[in-house]
Amino acid sequence: MHLASRWIWLIAVAAAPLACDSTPPRERAHAKGATSTQSAPVARPRVVAEIESERLNISGGPFPLSADLLVPTGGGPFPAVIYNHGSEREPSLRWLGGTARWLRARGFVALFPYRRGRPGSGGEFWKVGVYALPPAQQPAAMVSAFESELEDVQAAVRWLAKRPEVDPHRIAVAGCSIGGLLSLLAAERGEGIRAAIDFAGGSILWDRNPELRARMKTAAQGARVPVFLLQAANDYNTAPTRELDGVLSAAGKPHLAKVFPPFGGSESAGHAGFCNKAQEVWGPAVEQFLKRELDTKETNQPCSKARERPVASGTGSPLRRGSGGPACSASRTTLSFPGSITRSFSPR
């Protein structure tokens, strides 16, 4: 049983997108590429559309979670995407609604779970505990907090798989910033999902938190489902995509990695704005990736159990894909999109 209600959201576009990563505004200037100690001003949003969602509660995890659910028209069951928000205190479809509409319009059930400490969800907001600690203890505490929030993501996966309108064998996770980081951790666990998309995960924290950087590399090395890493070139730091691409390649893991041209005129626009407002830019690539990875109802077997053969690395070269085993067959198709490096994938 769950409580549900219909919500009509006014979807807005902000001239100066809000940041969605985990760093307090005054500390963002220390991130790689920051040019000012001032946080970017937030413009007043302009309402451009409405979207209807089902507001409900997710149970089965450490805390009850509030969430928005959008279902395509027509007969199901449908493939589904769980989209994980960033570190914002009050996430909602007012900011995430563009991606919600994009997913539903392409035939995906879209679930937006609001993790612990957010309005309507139980538990404590992670920043409260982390930033109360001495600075030297914060990096490790941050990693621990994100590991705990991963349990919220897993609870959402289990809950969504039981919905009658969802094909439980065709679920992917995606997310922006901290949500992208959590999607990568979910890929390492590989429970109940077929693919993961990491928009700009850890871009602000990459140079500031070596423990988090190491944890993300460990997750990439152990990824059990295909991963798509993507960022805009004017994000705070594009090292996560570049370095994790190398880790995934060295481990022979199926993945895509793409740094898109700059989006907007600021690092904030290239970060949160790219994630949540640039569907026309990243949409073709993400749609191809999702439809390729969720195109079959067969139960996914983790690629880590397959025999894998690396392909030569280097900028512009095909990415590695396993060459045998239950989820990584030997035949190949090509996934490509305008303005991108072409990447090769093995069909299931």
C-alpha atoms as one frame of an Amber mdcrd trajectory, in Angstrom:
protein
   0.000   0.000   0.000   1.133   3.524  -0.642  -0.272   6.991  -0.322  -0.621
   8.828  -3.601  -1.924  12.131  -4.877  -1.915  13.986  -8.151   0.355  16.994
  -8.379   0.513  19.637 -11.090   3.968  21.158 -11.290   4.833  24.446 -12.946
   8.059  23.744 -14.797  10.539  26.596 -14.850  13.752  27.519 -16.600  16.197
  29.637 -14.604  18.515  32.029 -16.389  21.256  31.117 -13.889  20.718  27.429
 -13.012  20.957  26.346  -9.419  23.922  24.210  -8.471  23.104  20.683  -7.361
  26.403  19.365  -6.030  27.423  18.779  -2.467  29.576  21.810  -1.696  28.342
  24.845   0.260  28.295  27.967  -1.990  31.229  29.714  -0.340  33.372  26.587
  -0.747  32.635  26.104  -4.442  35.285  28.646  -5.373  37.928  26.147  -4.258
  36.761  23.625  -6.839  38.872  23.248  -9.946  38.148  25.958 -12.456  36.287
  28.273 -10.069  36.978  31.916 -10.828  35.331  33.765  -7.960  34.691  33.499
  -4.250  31.128  34.669  -4.907  28.408  32.135  -5.623  26.483  32.765  -8.832
  23.251  34.751  -8.398  20.055  32.790  -8.905  17.677  34.275 -11.439  13.917
  34.271 -10.959  12.479  31.234 -12.788  10.196  31.664 -15.774   7.276  29.233
 -15.937   7.198  27.494 -19.310   4.998  24.412 -18.888   2.960  22.251 -16.549
   3.472  18.608 -15.716   1.273  16.176 -13.819   2.819  13.579 -11.527   1.709
  11.122  -8.885   3.123  12.093  -5.485   3.551   9.004  -3.338   5.548   7.407
  -0.543   8.192   4.725  -1.001   8.613   2.182   1.759  10.965  -0.747   2.221
  14.157   1.171   2.960  15.695   2.653   6.100  13.282   5.632   5.893   9.996
   6.398   4.154  10.697   8.493   1.061   8.583  10.959  -0.833   8.662  10.597
  -4.626   7.119  11.713  -7.892   6.058   9.102 -10.438   5.263   9.732 -14.105
   3.827   7.014 -16.357   3.564   7.128 -20.168   0.210   6.819 -21.867  -0.691
   3.498 -23.449  -0.311  -0.069 -22.370   2.547  -1.253 -20.213   4.550  -2.645
 -18.703   7.127  -0.005 -19.591  10.879   0.297 -19.108  11.692   2.654 -16.248
  14.310   5.143 -15.118  14.944   6.209 -11.535  16.380   9.721 -11.592  18.452
  10.729  -8.577  18.574  14.422  -7.721  21.680  16.251  -6.532  22.481  17.549
  -3.070  19.749  20.176  -2.963  17.746  20.359   0.256  14.345  20.682  -1.427
  14.355  18.878  -4.788  11.162  18.893  -6.843   9.847  18.712 -10.375   9.947
  22.494 -10.547  13.635  21.998 -11.303  13.697  18.372 -12.474  10.499  18.467
 -14.510  12.164  18.932 -17.888  13.887  15.581 -17.550  10.682  14.036 -16.189
   8.735  15.138 -19.265  11.550  14.015 -21.555  11.608  10.506 -20.096   7.852
  10.034 -20.137   7.562  11.308 -23.712   9.990   8.579 -24.797   8.075   5.753
 -23.205   9.830   5.437 -19.852   8.215   5.360 -16.452  10.096   8.040 -14.509
  10.519   7.852 -10.735  12.036  10.767  -8.814  12.701   9.624  -5.235  13.566
  12.334  -2.704  16.214  10.902  -0.445  16.435  11.076   3.341  16.153  14.455
   5.004  14.228  16.062   2.152  10.650  17.359   2.515   8.263  14.451   2.961
  11.061  11.920   3.568  12.345  10.559   6.863  15.864  10.746   8.220  18.413
  13.534   8.513  19.727  15.652   5.652  23.304  14.489   5.089  24.932  17.928
   5.243  23.734  18.434   8.831  25.941  15.668  10.165  28.865  16.025   7.770
  29.469  19.748   8.151  29.102  19.592  11.921  32.337  17.607  12.046  35.885
  19.004  12.060  37.121  19.599   8.493  39.590  16.719   8.659  36.757  14.267
   9.298  34.401  15.554   6.642  35.783  13.697   3.575  35.299  10.240   5.090
  31.962  11.262   6.610  30.784  12.439   3.213  31.576   9.078   1.635  29.732
   7.328   4.460  26.728   9.622   3.990  26.546   8.817   0.298  26.842   5.098
   0.985  23.845   5.500   3.292  21.874   7.400   0.651  22.582   4.557  -1.768
  20.220   2.509   0.393  17.479   5.010  -0.492  18.206   4.468  -4.178  18.085
   0.697  -3.753  14.799   0.959  -1.887  13.406   2.911  -4.845  14.618   0.208
  -7.263  12.908  -2.544  -5.290   9.715  -0.542  -4.901   9.507   0.394  -8.575
  10.066  -3.195  -9.716   6.802  -4.159  -8.005   4.680  -1.583  -9.827   2.305
  -3.171 -12.360   3.093  -0.562 -15.033   6.846  -1.320 -14.880   8.805  -4.143
 -16.496  11.035  -5.169 -13.556  13.728  -6.431 -15.927  14.108  -3.076 -17.697
  15.043  -0.538 -15.027  17.915   1.951 -15.198  19.196   4.555 -12.762  20.399
   8.036 -13.651  21.211  11.196 -11.775  22.950  14.539 -11.643  25.936  15.486
  -9.500  25.564  13.586  -6.205  22.719  11.736  -7.929  25.136  10.732 -10.684
  27.649   9.555  -8.105  24.938   7.451  -6.459  23.988   6.010  -9.849  27.598
   4.876 -10.289  27.549   3.243  -6.849  24.296   1.516  -7.833  26.016   0.235
 -10.984  28.676  -1.361  -8.805  26.023  -3.106  -6.759  24.068  -4.055  -9.883
  20.916  -5.069  -8.041  17.694  -4.788 -10.009  19.018  -2.475 -12.732  20.199
  -2.854 -16.315  22.178   0.369 -16.784  23.347   3.550 -15.057  23.818   7.138
 -16.251  26.126   9.460 -14.346  25.631  13.143 -15.154  28.584  15.065 -13.687
  28.947  12.905 -10.596  31.448  14.356  -8.134  32.613  17.181 -10.383  32.939
  19.778  -7.621  34.310  17.367  -5.042  36.773  15.494  -7.252  39.891  17.465
  -6.327  38.766  18.298  -2.791  37.884  14.846  -1.489  40.421  12.127  -2.375
  38.460   9.517  -0.431  35.372  10.145  -2.528  37.442  10.112  -5.701  38.905
   6.728  -4.744  35.453   5.383  -3.887  34.081   6.360  -7.285  37.009   4.706
  -9.040  36.418   1.527  -7.061  32.754   1.606  -8.084  33.686   2.048 -11.736
  36.150  -0.821 -11.583  33.455  -3.075 -10.157  30.508  -1.902 -12.284  28.127
  -4.762 -13.009  25.960  -2.983 -15.590  26.782  -0.648 -18.505  27.518   2.953
 -17.498  27.179   6.239 -19.407  29.351   9.100 -18.070  28.573  12.583 -19.399
  29.293  16.215 -18.613  29.468  19.599 -20.285  32.909  21.027 -20.997  32.237
  24.041 -18.755  31.304  21.961 -15.708  33.345  22.659 -12.585  35.703  19.792
 -13.372  35.581  17.245 -16.199  38.189  14.977 -14.611  35.536  12.548 -13.281
  34.391  11.617 -16.786  37.919  11.432 -18.171  39.444   9.478 -15.300  36.518
   7.138 -14.738  36.503   6.437 -18.477  40.060   5.202 -18.033  39.155   3.049
 -15.044  36.170   1.474 -16.808  38.265   0.905 -19.924  41.090  -0.751 -18.023
  38.583  -3.032 -16.298  36.926  -3.995 -19.589  33.551  -2.613 -18.493  30.875
  -1.670 -21.050  30.403   2.075 -20.988  30.183   5.369 -22.803  32.009   8.562
 -21.817  31.309  11.944 -23.361  32.240  15.533 -22.565  29.758  17.676 -24.487
  30.406  21.256 -25.668  29.865  24.025 -23.100  26.301  24.664 -22.036  25.418
  28.164 -20.883  27.821  30.827 -19.771  28.918  29.640 -16.334  30.187  26.605
 -14.465  26.832  26.345 -12.720  25.069  26.252 -16.091  27.531  23.614 -17.268
  26.799  21.556 -14.181  23.214  21.575 -12.952  21.897  23.412 -15.999  23.355
  20.801 -18.333  21.846  17.970 -16.306  18.366  19.401 -16.007  17.873  21.803
 -18.901  19.950  20.508 -21.828  17.755  17.644 -23.005  18.152  18.770 -26.621
  21.922  18.417 -26.240  22.302  15.096 -24.450  18.913  13.642 -25.353  19.812
  11.714 -28.528  22.762   9.998 -26.849  20.916   9.154 -23.648  17.874   7.881
 -25.535  20.015   5.595 -27.671  21.842   4.292 -24.627  18.671   3.610 -22.646
  16.805   1.972 -25.474  19.805  -0.175 -26.324  20.358  -1.316 -22.768  16.662
  -1.767 -21.907  15.550  -3.269 -25.213  15.100  -6.816 -23.921  13.015  -8.355
 -21.157  15.640 -10.980 -20.382  16.904 -10.853 -16.821  20.237  -9.055 -16.761
  23.334 -10.963 -15.737  26.152  -8.720 -14.457  28.951  -8.212 -16.932  31.424
  -8.818 -14.141  30.529 -12.492 -14.434  31.311 -12.516 -18.135  34.663 -13.213
 -19.711  35.898  -9.816 -20.853  38.420  -8.823 -23.496  39.848  -5.293 -23.469
  40.046  -3.242 -26.657  42.863  -0.760 -27.266  42.361   2.500 -25.377  42.990
   6.078 -26.387  40.988   9.165 -27.282  38.539   8.383 -30.014  38.936   4.627
 -29.785  36.063   2.201 -29.126  35.363   1.487 -25.504  35.882  -1.908 -24.003
  33.070  -4.433 -23.975  33.142  -7.968 -22.634  33.489 -10.606 -25.344  31.634
 -13.505 -23.806  29.341 -14.619 -21.025  25.673 -14.093 -20.325  25.431 -10.319
 -20.701  28.321  -9.534 -23.044  28.069 -11.359 -26.355  30.700 -11.338 -29.044
  28.814  -9.583 -31.858  28.951  -5.803 -32.129  26.810  -2.832 -33.039  27.759
   0.832 -32.933  26.116   3.478 -30.784  26.797   6.928 -32.174  25.378  10.413
 -31.949  26.147  13.815 -33.516  29.348  15.482 -32.399  30.514  12.527 -30.354
  33.273  10.015 -30.371  31.776   6.782 -31.726  31.676   4.000 -29.181  31.197
   0.316 -29.863  28.885  -1.909 -27.887  28.093  -5.603 -27.960  24.364  -6.307
 -28.170  22.902  -8.598 -25.575
